[in-house]
Structure formats: structure tokens, C-alpha cells
């Protein structure tokens, strides 16, 4: 059944607005080319959208012939103002933007663990109001909030979770009361990070991928066939609770201590760095762990540059293709996926199934920061991931692969990840090798179930590790799984949650504003 004239107009209008959103200002002639509509139809929709206040003339094209088609039309950016919040355990970061996503103001506020629910919510709301005022926004049309924890798929509310501040659950309702007419929505922070990586970051060319968030806590987001998957209870990606070898206990329903979080959370990464002889991070949070990883990568890269071509430089280990055989230095053959012990192998390839047996006690709670940093020291990226560990848990020495010295590794041919060589005996190399072992154990479980083809290492730690850490994890996955998986480093890191919240708010606002009401009579 053909569409009515009013329906056809609405469809054409939304198509033109989407193109203006994606491409920026366009001439009527260019809109004609991109939409395939006739010249009279394009002229009609341009007049209609201009009259409705959605688009306006923002300049002229560089064409020599001036005329109506040379005018550049763009979305009226101040038609609506949006806010995005990245809610962390210890504070809130806020952005306010116009309708096209141009950031107009920012604000942040640290919130101490001793702050009561009322004062904490008031501080967060005041930060939003301050940013809106600075941006010149009389009112906010849409507010997108990214927060750790589970989102109830039926109500859209943040569920009560152990280890997370109570003020998180009160914030959305208070914002709704204080911002009349605003549309306030909450989404799990790791899911928002995945959306940002898909639109603006490392997964722009992927419809199916998994984001593994490595920050203060750990989490995962699953995008399949272009769609974010949340699960029956909204808990898809709570990988911090995944039982893994190498921990002293098992996770519980209320505490992920003993799960994957205990191996790769910020406190565990900071502890591992100290254990490997690296300088202790300033704080055992996301930025502190990222600092340790970034320093180790720089040291390994520097060692590789200065020793290139010298006697005794490690030779990258060839990686066997699926079903094939690679020869290690010294003549030892390695069959891809041949031995169960490969799951726990270090980069030297010498450790067997006992590698993940550790004599060290493992903690795994979300260690809080020392509390010494003042408001100026707090910044986004201090905590993220969906882990729900109790904040009271203490983290002991991180588990490690006993007696294993990481050796040189190389990424699979054609993977797009550069060859990585870890100099033997370098503390930074040992640290990165063991960290990659730990990350690969959790990633392998995700790959075995979902076969995403691509894993993005997100969060502060994933971004800090860059191509070096991604290459190490990819090489380990290559040995552990027959499913070929590319591993990429995040290009957004700790800002991904905020970018995802802003993208979501913009999309929801445009969905409403870009649907002009039908005129009486069609």
C-alpha cells in the first residue's frame, strides 16, 4: 500500500535531516543527489523544514554560480540542548551540547564515599545546572546518563546493586524533578562505551564485536549485527563475575571478588605492576592502572628500538594458522590449538596447564582510592566497567603465572596488529605478558560463546595498552581458540562513556524533533 502524502513527507524530511546530521551542511542540489528525490520535492522539504525551525541557511557553497541551490542548509543547532553524564563511584562528569553534538560546557564534581545520598545527589544536579547555565541553555531537552551496574530492561531504572553508592539510583529521578520537560534516561556505562566505539572509535567498521572494558572495574558490551544486546535482565557483559582460574575463591551473587575482576580490575593491575618491579601507581584506580600500563608499553617499545639488530635480541615467535604448525626458535613445533595447556601458556610457550595455578593470595574487591586527591585531581576515567564488587574488599597480591618469563610474540599475519616483541628479563615485559595472559582468559570465554570476530580493549587500561597489549592478547587468543579474533585497542578510552551518553541523548532528541507533526488533512 503506497504511503499517504503526509507519511511520504515525514519520511523524506527525516531522511534529509539524517543526512544533514551525518554530512553537515548541504546544498539543495547535494540533498537531491543523496536522497534521489526530484528537485521540486527537495525544494518543498527544504521550505517545510526551514519553516518548522529545524534547518536554516548557514552559508554558501564554493560554486561559482550563485543561486538557491548554492545555499548551504544546516540543522538549527540551538533548537535543543542536551546533557550527558558519566556517573562514577567517586564523582560525576558532565557535558552540555547543542543538537548537533557540539560541546558547549563541561563540569565535574568529586563526591566522597562519606557523602550522604541527599548531599551527593545535590552536588551532581548542581554540576548539571551549572554546565547548562554556562552553555546558555534555558532548558535541557534530553539528558543521557551512563552509570555502572544493571539497568532494569522493563523500567529503565538502575537496579539496586551491592558495592555501588545509593545516590546513583536517586540521581535520575531528582534530575527529572529539577529539569521540567527534560527526557532523562540511564544506560549501563559499558554499553555506552561500546556505542561510542562503534560510532566514533575503534569499531567503526564492525557490526559485530565485543568491547572489553578494563578500568577500575571490568565489564563487557556485546554488539551483534549492529545491535547492542542487553540480555533478559539487562546483565549481558557482567564479565567481572566470570569464574576464572588463577584466583583464590569464586565470585558470589553480590561480590565479584574471585571472578575475572580479581585478575584484571585496576587494583589487581596495580598490584601486578608492583610485583613485577615497576613503580607503584599513584592510585589503584583506572587512571593509576593505566599509568602503569602506559609506562610499561613505553619501556618495552624503547627497549625494542634501542636493541634492534643487536646480538641476543629476541626473535618474534611465529604464530601457527588454524590447523597449521609454527616452529619456535630452537626447533620446537607448535600446533595451533593442539594442547589444552595452551590456555595458560605464557608468551614463552613453556608453561603447561599448571601456569594458572598461583601460590599468591588473590583479593579482588574494588579497592577505593586513598582519598587524598582533591577535587582538582578527579577526572573522568577514574572508574568504569560493570563490576559490582563490594567496596570493602581488600586486594592482596595479584595472582601470576609462577616462574614464567614472557618471551617474544607476534601477531597473526594479516591481523592488522603490529608484531610485538617482549625483551626477555625486562620487568615491563613480564608485567605486560602476565596481564595479557589474564585478559586473554576472560576474552577467550566470550569468544567461545559469541564468536564476535573482534574484541576491543576499552577503558583506560585498554587505551593505555594500545597496539602492544592488543597484539599480545590477540596472539594468546590465537593459541587458545580456533575462532579467529582480531583484538583492537580503544581509541576513546576513559571518555567513551561520556561520548556514548551524548550520542544517545542526541539520537533520542533528534528522533522526536525530526518527526514534524502531520498537517490536518494529510
C-alpha positions as a printed Julia matrix, in Angstrom:
522×3 Matrix{Float64}:
  0.0     0.0    0.0
  1.53    3.33  -1.04
  2.27    5.88   1.64
 -0.06    8.83   2.09
  1.28   12.25   1.09
  1.76   13.23   4.74
  3.63    9.99   5.52
  5.82   10.43   2.44
  6.65   13.99   3.52
  7.6    12.81   7.03
  9.84   10.08   5.62
 11.56   12.49   3.25
 12.02   15.06   6.0
 13.66   12.55   8.34
 15.91   11.31   5.54
 17.09   14.83   4.77
 17.67   15.63   8.45
 19.66   12.46   8.97
 21.87   13.34   6.01
 22.42   16.84   7.41
 23.32   15.29  10.74
 25.81   12.86   9.2
 27.29   15.02   6.44
 26.98   18.51   7.86
 25.58   21.46   5.89
 24.47   20.58   2.35
 23.09   22.41  -0.66
 19.66   21.56  -2.04
 21.41   20.12  -5.07
 23.51   17.82  -2.93
 20.4    16.75  -0.99
 18.82   15.86  -4.32
 21.79   13.68  -5.22
 21.94   11.9   -1.85
 18.2    11.31  -1.46
 17.33   10.54  -5.09
 14.3    12.81  -4.8
 13.17   15.17  -7.51
 14.16   18.82  -7.48
 10.6    20.04  -6.66
 10.32   17.53  -3.8
 13.65   18.65  -2.32
 12.67   22.31  -2.65
  9.39   21.54  -0.87
 11.06   19.73   2.04
 13.7    22.45   2.42
 10.94   25.08   2.69
  9.0    22.92   5.1
 11.96   22.2    7.4
 13.03   25.84   7.34
  9.54   26.99   8.29
  9.46   24.49  11.16
 12.72   25.89  12.55
 14.69   22.67  12.11
 17.1    23.88   9.42
 18.42   27.25   8.28
 20.84   28.73   5.79
 24.31   28.56   7.32
 26.37   29.77   4.36
 27.03   29.23   0.69
 28.88   26.57  -1.24
 32.02   27.31  -3.21
 30.21   27.04  -6.51
 30.86   29.85  -8.96
 27.2    30.21  -9.89
 25.26   31.73  -7.02
 21.63   30.91  -6.55
 19.14   28.97  -4.39
 20.96   25.66  -4.91
 24.24   27.18  -3.72
 22.9    27.92  -0.25
 24.15   25.63   2.44
 21.44   24.33   4.78
 22.24   23.03   8.23
 20.4    21.85  11.33
 19.48   24.61  13.77
 21.91   23.59  16.47
 20.36   25.56  19.33
 16.9    24.13  18.74
 17.65   21.84  21.69
 20.33   21.44  24.33
 21.47   18.07  25.63
 23.37   16.86  28.68
 25.49   13.75  29.1
 26.61   12.4   32.46
 29.32    9.88  33.27
 28.47    8.74  36.81
 31.32    7.15  38.73
 31.66    5.78  42.23
 33.57    8.87  43.27
 32.0    11.62  41.19
 30.23   12.86  38.08
 31.45   14.36  34.82
 29.01   16.42  32.73
 28.87   17.7   29.16
 26.24   20.0   27.67
 25.94   20.2   23.89
 23.7    21.56  21.18
 21.53   19.44  18.91
 24.36   18.55  16.53
 26.59   17.4   19.39
 28.93   20.41  19.66
 30.13   20.55  23.28
 29.31   23.91  24.85
 30.21   23.39  28.51
 31.75   20.86  30.87
 31.67   20.35  34.61
 32.89   17.75  37.07
 32.41   17.19  40.77
 34.11   14.66  43.05
 31.81   13.01  45.58
 33.39   11.43  48.6
 32.4     7.99  49.92
 31.12    9.56  53.13
 28.68   11.9   51.42
 25.07   11.06  52.16
 22.59   10.32  49.4
 20.93   13.74  49.57
 24.1    15.85  49.52
 25.67   13.66  46.83
 22.66   13.98  44.53
 22.55   17.73  45.15
 26.2    18.09  44.14
 25.63   16.12  40.93
 22.49   18.07  39.99
 24.23   21.36  40.72
 27.01   20.36  38.31
 24.42   19.74  35.57
 22.68   23.04  36.23
 26.0    24.91  36.27
 27.06   23.41  32.93
 23.68   24.18  31.38
 23.92   27.8   32.52
 27.44   28.12  31.15
 26.22   26.73  27.81
 23.45   29.32  27.66
 20.73   26.67  27.75
 17.41   27.83  29.15
 16.32   24.23  29.41
 17.65   20.78  28.63
 15.73   18.71  26.13
 17.36   15.32  26.82
 19.73   14.01  29.48
 21.68   10.79  28.95
 23.29    9.13  31.97
 25.94    6.41  31.94
 26.35    4.55  35.24
 27.87    1.29  36.49
 25.53   -1.54  37.38
 22.49   -3.21  35.89
 19.67   -1.38  34.14
 16.21   -2.94  34.54
 15.07   -3.56  30.93
 11.41   -3.23  31.92
 11.63    0.12  33.71
 14.91    1.58  32.51
 15.92    2.22  36.12
 19.28    1.49  37.69
 18.89   -1.58  39.87
 19.99   -1.76  43.49
 23.48   -3.24  43.42
 25.85   -4.09  46.25
 29.01   -2.02  46.31
 27.56    0.96  44.41
 26.54    4.23  46.08
 22.85    4.69  46.82
 22.89    8.17  45.32
 23.35    6.68  41.84
 19.8     5.31  41.93
 18.32    8.61  43.12
 20.05   10.84  40.58
 17.83   10.23  37.55
 14.6    10.84  39.45
 15.96   14.02  41.01
 17.12   15.33  37.65
 13.69   14.62  36.23
 12.09   16.66  39.03
 14.56   19.54  38.74
 14.53   19.72  34.93
 10.88   20.0   33.92
 10.2    18.67  30.45
 13.59   17.02  30.05
 13.79   13.4   28.98
 16.15   11.61  31.37
 17.44    8.14  30.55
 20.01    5.83  32.18
 22.19    3.23  30.45
 24.95    0.91  31.62
 28.26    2.68  31.13
 30.0    -0.15  29.3
 27.14   -0.36  26.8
 27.51    3.36  26.14
 31.23    2.93  25.66
 30.57    0.26  23.03
 28.14    2.54  21.18
 30.76    5.28  21.14
 33.45    2.92  19.84
 31.03    1.74  17.15
 30.15    5.26  16.01
 33.39    7.17  16.58
 36.09    4.77  17.74
 37.88    1.52  17.09
 34.85   -0.48  15.87
 33.56    1.87  13.19
 33.86   -0.85  10.54
 32.33   -3.62  12.67
 28.68   -4.66  13.02
 29.61   -7.44  15.43
 32.16   -7.04  18.21
 32.66   -7.19  21.95
 34.01   -4.32  23.99
 36.03   -5.49  26.97
 36.18   -2.57  29.41
 39.29   -2.52  31.56
 39.27    0.24  34.15
 38.61    0.46  37.87
 36.28   -2.47  37.32
 35.8    -4.71  34.3
 32.81   -5.22  32.08
 31.85   -6.18  28.56
 29.37   -4.96  26.0
 28.08   -7.1   23.16
 27.1    -5.73  19.76
 25.71   -8.33  17.35
 24.65   -7.45  13.81
 24.77   -3.77  14.69
 22.51   -4.1   17.73
 23.54   -3.73  21.35
 22.44   -6.8   23.32
 21.36   -6.31  26.94
 20.08   -9.74  27.97
 16.93  -10.85  29.79
 17.75   -8.92  32.95
 20.0    -6.25  31.45
 23.11   -8.04  32.66
 24.84   -9.02  29.44
 28.53   -8.35  29.89
 28.88   -8.65  33.68
 32.15  -10.39  32.98
 33.66   -9.32  36.3
 31.72  -12.22  37.82
 33.11  -14.76  35.35
 34.82  -17.61  37.28
 38.38  -17.94  36.03
 41.5   -19.89  37.01
 44.15  -18.05  38.95
 42.02  -16.69  41.79
 41.8   -17.82  45.4
 37.99  -18.1   45.52
 34.83  -17.93  43.45
 32.63  -14.89  42.91
 29.25  -14.64  44.62
 25.95  -13.13  43.59
 26.82   -9.91  45.44
 30.6    -9.68  45.05
 32.8   -10.36  42.02
 35.89  -10.97  44.16
 37.33  -14.21  42.83
 35.99  -13.59  39.33
 37.62  -12.09  36.25
 37.63   -8.74  38.06
 40.18  -10.12  40.51
 42.65  -10.64  37.66
 42.11   -7.52  35.56
 40.48   -4.85  37.73
 42.55   -1.73  38.4
 43.62   -2.84  41.88
 44.86   -6.18  40.51
 46.73   -4.46  37.66
 48.36   -2.02  40.08
 49.37   -4.89  42.37
 50.81   -6.85  39.44
 52.88   -3.85  38.37
 54.42   -3.61  41.84
 55.01   -7.35  41.97
 56.87   -7.21  38.66
 59.18   -4.5   39.95
 57.55   -1.5   38.3
 56.86    1.77  40.13
 53.68    1.63  42.18
 50.81    3.59  40.55
 49.73    6.71  42.4
 46.26    5.24  42.98
 44.79    1.74  42.48
 42.01    3.07  40.23
 41.53    3.25  36.47
 43.96    6.11  35.84
 46.54    4.55  38.17
 46.4     1.2   36.39
 46.52    2.96  33.03
 49.61    4.85  34.17
 51.37    1.56  34.95
 50.4     0.02  31.61
 51.34    3.1   29.63
 54.73    3.24  31.29
 55.37   -0.44  30.65
 54.45   -0.11  26.97
 56.77    2.86  26.58
 59.62    0.95  28.23
 59.12   -2.11  26.04
 58.93   -0.02  22.88
 62.07    1.89  23.86
 63.92   -1.36  24.57
 62.88   -2.7   21.2
 64.11    0.4   19.4
 67.47    0.58  21.12
 68.26   -3.14  20.76
 67.14   -3.64  17.16
 69.78   -5.55  15.24
 71.97   -6.29  18.25
 73.08   -9.84  19.19
 70.72  -11.57  21.56
 67.61   -9.62  20.54
 64.53  -11.87  20.92
 63.1   -13.19  17.67
 59.3   -12.95  17.38
 57.6   -16.32  17.82
 55.74  -17.37  14.67
 52.05  -17.99  15.22
 50.55  -21.05  13.62
 47.49  -20.59  11.41
 44.45  -22.69  12.36
 45.43  -26.32  11.9
 48.96  -25.4   10.9
 52.34  -25.7   12.55
 54.79  -22.99  13.52
 58.36  -23.52  14.59
 59.66  -21.76  17.66
 63.27  -20.66  18.0
 65.26  -23.77  18.89
 63.21  -26.03  16.62
 60.16  -26.82  18.77
 56.98  -27.21  16.75
 53.71  -25.76  17.95
 50.4   -26.9   16.54
 47.62  -24.38  16.66
 45.11  -25.33  19.33
 46.84  -28.66  19.88
 47.3   -28.65  23.65
 44.8   -27.79  26.39
 47.72  -26.31  28.32
 47.95  -23.56  25.71
 45.13  -21.8   27.53
 47.52  -20.97  30.33
 50.72  -20.66  28.33
 52.88  -17.65  28.81
 54.28  -15.82  25.85
 57.31  -18.05  26.06
 55.13  -21.04  25.32
 56.81  -23.09  28.04
 54.15  -23.16  30.71
 51.7   -26.02  30.78
 48.31  -26.44  32.41
 49.74  -25.51  35.82
 50.6   -21.99  34.69
 47.41  -20.55  36.15
 47.97  -22.26  39.47
 49.16  -19.49  41.68
 50.63  -19.57  45.17
 49.72  -15.95  45.68
 46.59  -14.98  47.53
 44.17  -13.02  45.39
 41.94  -10.34  46.64
 39.57   -8.83  44.21
 37.45   -6.2   45.82
 37.18   -2.81  44.22
 39.83   -1.08  46.26
 38.91    2.52  46.95
 41.32    5.32  46.31
 43.33    6.72  49.17
 41.07    9.71  49.39
 43.99   12.1   49.26
 43.2    13.56  45.87
 41.23   16.77  46.0
 38.59   17.99  43.54
 41.23   19.14  41.07
 42.69   15.64  40.86
 39.44   13.9   39.97
 38.84   13.32  36.31
 36.74   11.01  34.12
 38.24    7.6   33.68
 38.72    7.03  37.4
 36.35    4.1   37.46
 34.32    2.16  34.97
 33.11   -1.25  33.98
 30.06   -3.05  35.24
 31.66   -4.94  38.11
 29.64   -4.98  41.3
 32.34   -5.89  43.79
 32.0    -4.84  47.39
 33.99   -1.71  48.05
 35.04   -3.07  51.42
 37.02   -5.99  49.98
 40.78   -5.88  50.28
 43.05   -6.71  47.4
 46.11   -8.8   48.11
 48.97   -9.67  45.81
 47.67  -10.34  42.33
 47.91  -13.93  41.05
 50.54  -14.61  38.46
 51.93  -17.34  36.3
 54.62  -18.81  38.52
 58.14  -18.9   37.08
 57.11  -17.64  33.67
 59.18  -15.05  31.84
 57.28  -13.61  28.87
 59.16  -14.07  25.66
 58.7   -12.53  22.23
 55.38  -12.91  20.48
 53.98  -11.87  17.14
 50.51  -11.13  15.89
 48.89  -13.32  13.21
 49.73  -12.37   9.65
 47.17  -10.05   8.16
 45.62   -9.21  11.51
 46.46   -5.54  11.24
 48.17   -5.67  14.63
 51.9    -4.95  14.5
 54.43   -7.54  15.56
 55.22   -7.27  19.26
 58.49   -8.47  20.76
 58.86   -8.58  24.54
 62.54   -8.39  25.57
 63.34  -11.23  27.95
 64.12  -10.24  31.53
 62.6    -6.76  31.32
 60.17   -6.14  34.23
 57.84   -4.18  31.95
 57.77   -7.12  29.53
 56.96   -9.54  32.32
 54.15   -7.27  33.5
 52.58   -6.92  30.05
 52.94  -10.63  29.32
 51.15  -11.69  32.51
 48.5    -9.02  32.07
 47.85  -10.22  28.52
 47.57  -13.8   29.84
 44.91  -12.68  32.3
 42.92  -10.65  29.81
 43.01  -13.48  27.27
 41.47  -15.94  29.74
 38.32  -13.83  30.07
 38.27  -12.82  26.42
 38.54  -16.46  25.34
 35.34  -17.31  27.2
 33.49  -14.53  25.4
 34.92  -15.57  22.04
 33.98  -19.21  22.57
 30.34  -18.3   23.19
 29.78  -15.38  20.8
 32.44  -15.66  18.06
 32.42  -11.87  17.61
 35.43  -11.73  15.3
 36.65   -8.6   17.05
 37.38   -7.66  20.65
 38.04   -4.04  21.55
 40.09   -3.45  24.69
 38.38   -0.4   26.12
 38.61    1.71  29.22
 41.68    3.48  30.48
 43.8     0.32  30.6
 42.79   -0.84  27.13
 43.63    2.52  25.62
 46.9     2.77  27.55
 47.99   -0.67  26.34
 47.43    0.35  22.73
 48.54   -1.88  19.89
 51.16   -3.58  22.07
 48.73   -5.01  24.61
 46.13   -5.71  21.92
 48.7    -7.65  19.92
 49.72   -9.71  22.94
 46.12  -10.59  23.76
 45.36  -11.41  20.13
 48.32  -13.77  19.93
 47.16  -15.6   23.04
 43.6   -15.88  21.74
 45.04  -17.28  18.52
 46.61  -20.11  20.51
 43.63  -20.64  22.79
 40.75  -20.61  20.31
 40.11  -21.89  16.77
 37.88  -18.83  16.21
 39.94  -16.11  14.55
 39.51  -12.93  16.56
 41.04   -9.54  15.94
 41.9    -7.55  19.05
 41.97   -3.78  18.85
 42.8    -1.05  21.33
 40.16    1.54  22.15
 40.65    4.92  20.53
 38.38    6.66  23.06
 39.47    5.15  26.38
 38.03    6.75  29.5
 35.99    9.29  27.51
 33.94    6.61  25.74
 31.17    6.51  28.35
 30.57   10.24  28.14
 30.67   10.18  24.33
 28.21    7.3   24.29
 25.85    9.12  26.66
 25.99   12.21  24.45
 25.4    10.23  21.25
 22.42    8.51  22.83
 20.93   11.76  24.09
 21.37   13.38  20.68
 19.75   10.46  18.89
 16.73   10.45  21.2
 16.26   14.19  20.91
 16.52   14.1   17.14
 14.07   11.19  16.92
 11.46   13.44  18.49
 12.37   16.74  16.86
 12.89   15.27  13.41
  9.31   13.98  13.24
  7.23   17.11  12.46
  3.53   16.7   13.32
  1.31   15.84  10.41
 -0.73   18.64   8.99
 -4.52   18.35   9.16
 -5.93   16.82   6.04
 -2.66   14.98   5.09
